[in-house]
Amino acid sequence: MKKQKAIAAMKADFSTWIVTLPGMSFMSDKIFVDTNILAYALDLSAGGSHAKSFVIIESLWEAKTGVISTQVPQEFYVTVTRKIKNTLKLAEV
């Protein structure tokens, strides 16, 4: 229950984490998701970065505003199979 309250609080504060350019609207414009955000969202050992990244991805998914480049899945694969503390096996990726 405590974790759910913390996630709800982060969601409420989510829009302050996003850097926007003048004339850009968070709710209607696309937001680029970097490999690190995806990797932290998966890495349970990343502490606060894990929780924030998970909230970011969940919020962008719900708003349908997150985008990635073709390079991100490649970097993500290398990161989660070789670089994070608890790496994943090929079948888990």
Buried (B, 14 or more C-beta within 10 A) or exposed (E): EEEEEEBEEBBEEBEEEBEEEEEEEBEEEEBEBBBBBBBBBBBEEBEEBBBBBBBBBBBBEEEEBBEBEEEBEEBBBEBBBEEBEEEBEEEEE
